[in-house]
Amino acid sequence: MSPARLLARLPVRIRVTLAVTVAMAAVVAGLALFLILRLGHQLDRAIDTGLRTRAADVTALIRRDAGEGAADGSTPLAENEAGVAQVLSPAGAVVDAPPALRHRPLLSGAELARARARPLLVARTTVDGEAARLRAVPVRANGRLLVVVVGQQLEARDQAVEQLGRQLLVAGPVALLLASLIGYLAAAGALRPVVSMTRRARSIDAPDVGARLPVPPSRDEVAELGATLNAMLARLERAFAREQRFVADASHELRTPLSILRAELELALGTARTPADYRAAVVSSIEETDRIAQLAEDLLVLARVEQRGLPVRRAPVAVPALLATVRRRFAGRARERGIAIEVDAPEALTIAADAPRLEQALANVVDNALRHARSRVELFVAAGEEAVTITVSDDGTGFAADVLPRAFDRFARADDARTTGGAGLGLAIVRTIVRAHGGDATADNGPGGGARVEVRLPVRDPLIVLSPATGSVPLV
């Protein structure tokens, strides 16, 4: 398993702790390096200041005594300088120095050449086996060019830097451990609301869909996550309640025709009846069976829509021919009730739509209108630049005030004449089909009474194109 996949399997708090530890280790290492380098630089500056002062003092001694020793053979450096110091000739010979440093010059030939022209700093060299820092300056005494070299051994400086390094080596891991512990506790504290939400989510079951997750009072990502999940639970609760109502309403709708069918059959078997009575019972049973089959078909359509949407296969559809088909479908029923079905549509109007689905939607609207009309049902088509609107109106009692806002909901029915008969699924299927075409359906009551349902199909949809002059549609 790769390190990345192994790391991804670790708990979040462990990953956060590791991230904090790595980041803190880099910070501690960088800080330790900075402190060590800074201390070394400050000590070097202090040493350089002391070397400049000592070089000035030795220069003053050389100029005073002109490089000559005393009567007893001593020299200015032998008498006055106990540290690292030399006076060199331009050729590199030791002109003056403490006894311990007279055997060889402190500067190499290249260093001496640069020191004759200008002051020179030798950052690190070896003097009698000890690390030292040197400063060389050119001096003229009695017309003679000399080079004064002073130095400072670096043992104390190196010990101070090394001691600081040892202290940081001890303090760094301690600081790293504390930072890791703080990171772990901080991650655990930040994830505590998530743990609480997880435990609550595990306890939520179907009977408890109204439960919600605890949301922390903070305005952070965790609180936003909790609020989002609660909003999702609210949507699921509404969907669950809607499905429960759907099942209950479907059961109720199925119970009625089944009860009627059973009663008719029991009545036909229970007493001796004439052939006409038996025929009437069979006809009634067939009607109830058709009602059950239609209800089952409507339920299947809505179930398919819930699962994967309603598939729409678009093709050129002549609107006048489609409305004529719908009128012929209900012509016999309209004649029996003495209702006229009138169609008003522009000639040669063609749209791109799924003809069977659109016919089903219009048939549902006309069926609903016929059920409540007194004498007339009108189908009117208006073709505009943005949409084709098909209006189905009747001269019945209209929608009840409490039903109108939910006319397209499933099983939207009332106990008045408007909703007598039917299962309350027709208009729900109408809106489903129309919206699958990119349009919408609305319902209201006409100014003179009666119900009015409008089916609006947008023209700007790239698959719905008006063709008023010809009977074809360019599908784009």
C-alpha positions in Angstrom: 0.0 0.0 0.0 1.4 3.4 -1.0 2.1 6.0 1.8 -0.7 8.3 0.4 -3.3 5.5 0.6 -2.1 4.5 4.0 -2.3 8.1 5.2 -5.8 8.4 3.8 -6.9 5.5 5.9 -5.9 7.2 9.2 -8.5 9.1 11.3 -8.8 12.8 10.6 -7.5 13.8 14.0 -4.3 11.6 13.5 -3.8 13.2 10.1 -4.2 16.7 11.5 -1.8 15.8 14.3 0.8 14.5 11.8 0.4 17.6 9.7 0.9 19.9 12.8 3.9 17.8 13.9 5.6 18.0 10.5 4.9 21.7 10.2 6.1 22.4 13.8 9.2 20.3 13.2 10.0 22.5 10.2 9.4 25.6 12.2 11.5 24.4 15.2 14.3 23.3 12.9 14.3 26.6 11.1 14.1 28.6 14.3 17.0 26.6 15.8 19.1 27.2 12.7 18.3 30.9 12.8 19.2 31.2 16.5 22.5 29.4 16.0 23.5 31.4 13.0 22.3 34.6 14.7 24.4 33.9 17.8 27.4 33.1 15.8 27.0 36.3 13.8 26.7 38.4 16.9 29.7 36.8 18.5 31.7 37.4 15.3 30.7 41.0 15.3 31.8 41.4 18.9 35.1 39.7 18.1 35.6 42.0 15.1 35.0 45.0 17.2 37.6 43.9 19.7 40.0 43.1 16.9 39.7 46.6 15.5 40.4 48.1 18.9 43.4 45.9 19.4 44.7 46.6 15.9 44.5 50.3 16.7 46.4 49.8 19.9 49.2 47.8 18.3 49.4 50.3 15.5 49.9 53.1 18.1 52.6 51.1 19.8 54.4 50.4 16.5 54.3 54.1 15.5 55.6 55.1 18.9 58.6 52.9 19.0 59.2 52.8 15.2 59.5 49.0 15.4 62.6 49.0 17.5 63.1 47.0 20.7 64.1 48.3 24.1 67.6 48.3 25.6 67.1 44.9 27.1 66.1 43.4 23.7 62.4 43.4 24.4 59.8 44.6 21.8 56.6 46.6 22.1 54.5 43.4 21.6 56.6 41.4 24.0 56.0 44.0 26.6 52.4 45.0 26.0 50.6 42.2 24.1 49.8 38.8 25.6 47.2 37.7 23.0 47.5 36.8 19.3 49.4 39.6 17.6 52.2 40.0 15.0 53.9 42.8 13.0 55.0 41.5 9.6 57.2 43.1 7.0 56.0 43.4 3.4 58.0 40.2 2.6 56.3 38.2 5.4 59.0 38.2 8.0 57.9 38.5 11.6 59.1 41.9 12.7 57.5 41.8 16.2 55.4 39.3 18.1 55.0 37.7 21.5 57.6 35.0 22.0 55.2 32.2 21.3 54.3 33.6 17.8 57.7 34.5 16.4 58.4 31.3 14.7 56.1 31.8 11.6 53.8 34.5 10.2 50.1 34.2 10.8 49.2 35.2 7.2 49.7 33.2 4.1 51.4 34.8 1.1 48.1 35.6 -0.6 46.6 37.0 2.5 49.7 39.1 3.2 49.5 40.6 -0.3 45.9 41.7 0.2 46.7 43.0 3.7 49.4 45.3 2.3 46.8 47.2 0.3 43.9 47.3 2.7 42.6 45.9 6.0 41.9 42.2 5.8 39.7 39.9 7.9 40.5 36.2 8.1 37.3 34.6 9.4 38.8 31.3 10.6 42.3 30.0 10.6 44.5 27.9 13.0 47.0 29.5 15.4 49.0 27.0 17.4 46.4 24.3 16.8 43.5 26.5 17.9 40.8 28.1 15.8 41.2 31.9 15.6 39.9 34.9 13.8 42.4 37.4 12.4 42.5 41.1 11.4 45.4 42.5 9.4 45.9 46.3 8.7 48.7 48.0 6.8 50.7 50.5 8.9 53.4 53.1 7.9 56.0 53.9 10.6 59.0 56.1 9.9 58.4 55.6 6.1 58.3 51.9 6.4 55.3 49.7 5.4 54.4 47.1 8.0 51.4 44.8 8.5 49.8 44.5 11.9 48.0 41.3 12.6 45.8 40.7 15.7 43.7 37.7 16.4 41.1 36.2 18.8 40.9 32.5 19.5 37.4 31.1 18.8 37.2 28.4 21.5 34.8 30.4 23.7 32.8 31.5 20.7 32.4 27.9 19.4 31.6 26.6 22.9 28.8 29.2 23.2 27.3 28.2 19.9 27.6 24.5 20.7 26.0 25.0 24.0 23.1 26.8 22.4 22.7 23.9 19.9 22.6 21.4 22.7 20.0 23.3 24.5 17.9 23.6 21.4 18.3 19.9 20.8 16.7 19.2 24.1 14.1 22.0 24.0 13.1 21.3 20.3 11.6 17.8 20.8 9.9 19.0 23.9 8.3 21.8 22.0 7.5 19.5 19.2 5.8 17.0 21.6 3.7 19.8 23.2 2.7 21.1 19.8 1.6 17.6 18.7 -0.4 17.2 21.8 -2.0 20.6 21.4 -2.7 19.8 17.7 -4.3 16.5 18.6 -6.5 18.1 21.3 -7.5 20.9 19.0 -8.4 18.4 16.2 -10.4 16.3 18.7 -12.2 19.4 19.9 -13.0 20.6 16.4 -14.3 17.2 15.4 -16.4 16.7 18.5 -19.5 18.2 16.9 -18.9 15.9 13.9 -18.7 12.9 16.3 -21.9 14.1 17.9 -23.7 14.4 14.6 -22.4 11.0 13.5 -23.8 9.3 16.6 -27.1 11.1 16.2 -27.3 10.1 12.5 -26.8 6.5 13.3 -29.8 6.5 15.6 -32.1 8.0 13.0 -34.4 5.5 11.4 -37.4 5.6 9.1 -39.9 6.0 12.0 -37.8 8.9 13.3 -37.4 10.9 10.1 -38.3 14.1 11.9 -35.1 14.0 14.0 -32.3 16.5 13.4 -28.6 16.5 13.9 -27.1 18.7 16.7 -25.6 21.8 15.1 -22.8 23.7 17.0 -23.4 27.4 17.7 -20.2 28.4 15.9 -20.4 29.8 12.4 -17.8 27.5 10.8 -17.7 24.7 8.2 -18.9 22.1 10.8 -21.9 24.2 11.6 -22.6 24.7 7.9 -22.3 20.9 7.4 -24.8 20.2 10.2 -27.2 22.8 8.8 -26.9 21.3 5.3 -27.5 17.7 6.6 -30.5 18.9 8.6 -31.9 20.6 5.4 -31.4 17.3 3.6 -33.2 15.4 6.4 -36.1 17.9 6.1 -36.3 17.2 2.4 -36.2 13.5 3.1 -38.9 13.9 5.7 -41.1 15.8 3.3 -40.5 13.1 0.6 -41.2 10.3 3.1 -44.4 12.0 4.2 -45.4 12.6 0.5 -44.8 9.0 -0.3 -46.8 7.9 2.7 -49.7 10.1 1.6 -49.3 8.7 -1.9 -49.5 5.1 -0.7 -52.4 5.9 1.6 -54.3 7.7 -1.2 -53.6 5.0 -3.7 -54.8 2.4 -1.3 -58.0 4.4 -0.7 -58.5 4.9 -4.4 -58.0 1.2 -5.1 -60.3 0.1 -2.3 -63.3 1.9 -3.7 -63.5 0.2 -7.2 -62.6 -3.1 -5.7 -65.4 -2.8 -3.1 -67.9 -1.9 -5.9 -66.6 -4.8 -8.0 -67.0 -7.2 -5.2 -70.4 -5.9 -4.3 -71.6 -6.3 -7.9 -70.3 -9.9 -8.1 -71.8 -10.9 -4.8 -75.1 -9.4 -5.8 -75.1 -11.2 -9.1 -74.3 -14.5 -7.3 -76.6 -14.0 -4.4 -80.0 -13.9 -6.1 -81.6 -15.2 -9.3 -81.6 -12.4 -11.8 -82.6 -11.8 -15.4 -80.0 -11.8 -18.2 -80.3 -8.0 -18.4 -79.4 -7.7 -14.7 -76.4 -10.0 -15.2 -75.4 -7.9 -18.2 -75.6 -4.7 -16.2 -73.5 -6.2 -13.4 -70.9 -7.3 -15.9 -70.8 -3.9 -17.6 -70.4 -2.3 -14.2 -67.7 -4.7 -13.3 -65.9 -3.9 -16.5 -66.1 -0.2 -15.8 -64.6 -0.7 -12.4 -61.9 -2.9 -13.8 -61.1 -0.2 -16.4 -60.9 2.3 -13.6 -58.5 0.1 -11.6 -56.4 -0.5 -14.7 -56.2 3.3 -15.4 -55.3 4.0 -11.8 -52.6 1.4 -11.9 -51.2 2.8 -15.2 -51.2 6.3 -13.7 -49.4 5.1 -10.6 -46.8 3.4 -12.8 -46.2 6.6 -14.8 -45.7 8.6 -11.7 -43.4 5.9 -10.2 -41.2 5.9 -13.3 -41.0 9.7 -13.2 -39.8 9.5 -9.5 -37.1 6.9 -10.4 -35.5 8.2 -13.6 -37.7 11.0 -15.0 -40.1 10.8 -17.9 -38.5 9.9 -21.3 -39.6 12.2 -24.1 -39.1 11.2 -27.8 -39.6 14.3 -29.8 -40.9 14.3 -33.4 -42.9 16.7 -35.6 -46.5 16.8 -34.3 -49.3 18.6 -36.2 -51.3 20.4 -33.5 -54.7 20.5 -35.3 -54.5 16.7 -36.0 -53.5 16.0 -32.4 -56.5 17.9 -31.1 -58.8 16.2 -33.6 -57.6 12.9 -32.3 -58.3 13.8 -28.7 -61.8 15.1 -29.7 -62.7 11.8 -31.5 -61.5 9.9 -28.5 -64.1 11.5 -26.3 -66.8 12.1 -29.0 -69.0 9.2 -27.9 -68.9 10.1 -24.3 -69.6 13.8 -25.1 -72.7 12.8 -27.2 -74.1 10.7 -24.4 -73.9 13.7 -22.0 -75.0 16.3 -24.6 -71.6 18.1 -24.4 -70.0 19.8 -27.5 -66.2 19.6 -27.8 -65.0 22.7 -29.8 -61.4 23.0 -31.2 -59.8 26.3 -32.4 -56.2 25.9 -33.6 -54.2 27.6 -36.3 -53.9 25.5 -39.5 -50.6 23.7 -40.2 -49.2 24.5 -36.8 -46.5 21.9 -36.0 -44.4 21.5 -32.9 -41.6 19.1 -31.9 -43.0 16.9 -29.1 -43.7 13.3 -28.0 -47.1 12.8 -29.6 -48.3 9.9 -27.4 -47.3 11.7 -24.2 -48.8 15.0 -25.3 -52.0 13.3 -26.3 -52.1 11.6 -22.9 -51.8 15.0 -21.2 -54.5 16.6 -23.3 -56.8 13.6 -22.9 -56.4 13.8 -19.1 -57.4 17.5 -19.2 -60.4 16.9 -21.5 -61.5 13.9 -19.5 -61.5 16.1 -16.4 -63.4 18.9 -18.2 -66.0 16.5 -19.6 -66.6 15.1 -16.1 -67.8 18.5 -14.9 -68.9 20.5 -18.0 -72.6 21.3 -18.5 -72.7 21.7 -22.3 -69.4 22.8 -23.7 -65.7 22.0 -23.7 -63.3 24.2 -25.7 -59.7 23.6 -26.9 -58.1 26.8 -28.0 -54.5 27.1 -29.3 -52.5 30.3 -29.3 -49.1 30.4 -31.1 -46.8 33.1 -29.9 -43.1 34.0 -30.4 -42.1 32.4 -27.1 -44.6 29.6 -26.6 -47.5 27.6 -27.9 -50.4 27.6 -25.4 -53.2 25.0 -25.5 -56.2 26.1 -23.3 -58.9 23.6 -22.3 -61.9 25.2 -20.7 -65.4 24.1 -19.7 -68.6 25.7 -18.5 -68.9 23.7 -15.3 -68.6 24.7 -11.6 -64.9 25.4 -11.7 -62.2 24.5 -9.2 -63.0 24.8 -5.5 -61.0 27.5 -3.8 -59.2 25.0 -1.6 -58.4 22.7 -4.5 -57.1 25.3 -7.0 -53.7 25.9 -5.3 -53.0 22.2 -5.3 -54.9 21.2 -8.5 -51.8 19.5 -10.0 -50.9 17.6 -6.8 -51.4 13.9 -6.6 -54.9 12.9 -5.4 -55.9 16.6 -5.1 -59.6 16.1 -4.7 -62.5 17.7 -2.8 -65.9 16.6 -1.8 -67.8 18.8 -4.3 -68.9 18.3 -7.9 -65.7 19.4 -9.4 -63.9 16.3 -8.1 -66.6 13.7 -8.3 -65.1 10.6 -10.0 -61.5 10.0 -10.9 -58.5 9.3 -8.8 -57.0 12.8 -8.6 -54.0 11.8 -10.7 -54.9 13.2 -14.1 -53.7 16.7 -13.7 -50.6 15.5 -11.8 -49.6 13.5 -14.9 -50.4 16.4 -17.1 -47.9 18.7 -15.4 -45.4 15.9 -15.3 -45.6 15.4 -19.1 -45.6 19.1 -19.9 -42.6 19.8 -17.7 -40.8 16.9 -19.4 -41.2 18.9 -22.6 -39.7 22.0 -20.9 -43.1 23.7 -20.4 -45.6 24.1 -17.6 -49.3 23.7 -16.9 -51.5 26.0 -14.9 -55.1 26.0 -13.7 -57.7 28.6 -12.8 -61.3 29.5 -13.1 -62.6 31.4 -16.1 -64.1 34.9 -15.7 -67.6 33.5 -16.7 -67.2 30.4 -14.5 -65.9 27.0 -15.3 -62.4 25.6 -15.1 -59.6 26.5 -17.4 -56.3 24.6 -17.7 -53.4 26.0 -19.8 -50.6 23.8 -21.3 -47.7 26.0 -22.2 -44.9 24.7 -24.4 -41.9 27.0 -24.9 -40.8 27.8 -28.4 -37.3 28.9 -27.4 -36.5 25.4 -26.4 -34.2 24.1 -29.1 -36.4 21.0 -29.6 -39.7 22.9 -29.8 -40.0 24.9 -33.0 -43.0 26.6 -34.5 -43.7 26.0 -38.2 -47.0 27.8 -38.9 -46.7 27.8 -42.7 -45.8 24.1 -43.3 -46.5 20.8 -41.7 -42.9 20.0 -40.8 -40.5 21.0 -38.1 -36.7 21.4 -38.4 -35.4 19.6 -35.3 -32.2 21.2 -34.1 
